[in-house]
Amino acid sequence: MPFSRIRLLALAVAAAAGSPLAVANQADSKGFIEDGHLNFLTRNIFWDHNSKTPSGDPVNRSDRREWGQGFQLDYTSGYTQGTVGFGVDLSAYAAIKLDGGRGYSGSANVLVPDGDGTRGEATSAGGAVKLRVSDTELKYGNNLRPYNPVFAAADARLVPGTATGLWLTSSELEGLDLEAAHLTAAKDFNSTNGDDDFYAAYAGVSTDTVDFIGGSYGFNDQFSVSLYGSEYKDIWRQYYANVNYNLPLSDTQGLNFDFNIYQTDDDGKKLAGDIDVTAWSLAIAYTLGAHTFTLTHQEIDGDQPFDYLGLGPGTYHDSIYLANSSQLVDFNGPNEKSWGLLYNLDMAAYGVPGLSFGARYIRGTDVDGSKMDPSSPYAYYADSETHWERDIDVKYVVQEGPAKDLSFRLRHASHRIGNDKSDVSADQIRLIIEYPYEIF
């Protein structure tokens, strides 16, 4: 086993981390069939991305518009009874084109590309075998969906991204959830190929192997910490820590403090060039009844941007837990500083359960690409870039009746930048209609 993986495994033994991975106990197994579940999900997405020049004039060659319907069928078996339980997870996916853009060039990454256009329909399937001992579970297959700060396959398009490999999760001690994985291939959310490489999204370079390890520990209901480490072979080693603290002020008021930090260093053949980046953020949220007000600050300390997971060229997934990562941009340029304001409203307090509203504004300054190696794949930043993003999000979830859990979500984002070297000004609208149904 390579030395780097030994280090990662050693970290797992002591790690504490941020996302709950709760594993049921094998002693409670009722059987392979008895504990099985079959779930069906339909998701309709309309995506309209309107790019603009700095002066505000439309740039049609960069506009992207797609509309599609996704279907997802997931069968999760129970475990055979005994000290060691065995089971399977199986999934089938389909993506259907409703509108490919009608003359708009480029891809919104909603539909599956096909030459110069997109496929009218695309299907794929995957599965994993699994075994469980006590509160520890091991899966092997091509349908893994880890979701954590260093490897989070996104589920924001018609179907989710998935990975192939081994994935271990464990919850043997109360409050402590651990996980580790050795992953060897990827399937992007706009692809049917399960043998793709993993990507450094901003660098555009790829690797065929990713390892990660980490977990979470909750000291109590108010205080939790997390640690993760990952290696994207020949690209980087990345380390992550989080501290989250809730401070109740009354029955209807409270404060939350959320601190995230990453350290990324180049690895092996350094396919993305030299990397030495520390990225951190702090979010302070004040909740007053139905209202939540959040103030955020984020800094990138390094002459390269903070980079993270892609499962294909030109796609970006969710392995960025920094507070100012938003709908259109991540405010992750070299040496960038950003601050943001976020407001959320839960309309249940006003007699409309299921309806929520969110708005945020983020401004980034001091982007400095002047110290970048000209041969670096990140050498596309200007000096002293400034930009801002404004997001609005409205969502309604049906609460009861035959359409219970049917949801409608409208997201609008505007991004403006002083030049178009590292990015462009744009407006984007996403309309998402989703209906999950538990068959059994």
C-alpha angles and dihedrals in degrees: 000000000000116000092243091059091049088055091049092049090050089052091053092060090062100027126122119187153182115249122067112243098175112181119200117237117260090222088068094055115131094186147286094283100027095061095039123123132196116198131182125200129187120191128183118193130186112188125187118176114181113189121202138192117245088265091056099252115139117257101206095187088065098044117112127195127171137158124193147160122227131196126193128184118189125186115189114184126208121239129266112251123258138069090304117038126199129202147146139235117207130183138181124195135192132181121191125193115232096169126002097196105276099238100341109127125221131039130275088202090239097107129044112264119239114182108298093348141030133275119260090224136359132188135188140165138200144175148185136207116222141189131194134201117183105314095339123099131189123193130188124185148078099280103069119142109188114178117191140117096280101033118025117157105208125237099191100110132058093294132011128259115249140191138214122228144058122323124185125191127180137182101172095137123054111259094008120104120179134183139176134177144186108202126188108173141020141211114203124219090251097044141076093201112103094188100069124128127248116254141211092230100212096037094046093219125126144215133191097219135056126175126185139170135179145101148190137267125196112200089189139326091292105042132049137157135196141197130187137171130190141178123207097194113250091354111068150326112227131193127192137190133181136187119191124183131179119201113192112210098179140330090290103027135065147150127228125196117195120182122183129181134177131188116196124187129177117258139205113323090009094226090179092045126238114352127182110151134154113192124183141165140186124203123188115191127190117197121199111177107294093355128085122186118191130190117196137189126185134181134188111204108193143066092257127059122257104264132192146169128332123171094200141006112297098008129112126205133192106272092119114092094174114132098239099049101120144168099291108014138018102216086230103132121138110291091353123161122197141173131194146188122212131186126190128184126192107203093198087091088060096050099270106102114192095031118109135169132200135182131177141175124199129182125193127197143168097042103170120189095162095104094049118122104248089226092055117113085229094060096116102093124108124217119266095006116179127187143155140207132204120196132188122188128184122179135176126188120192107239104200146001131053091320095050112153093017104141136197120197129182119190125184125181134178124194126186126185131182093232136011100233100107098016143351136242111258148162121218135189125191123184114189125185115184135178122184118193127187108214092184 
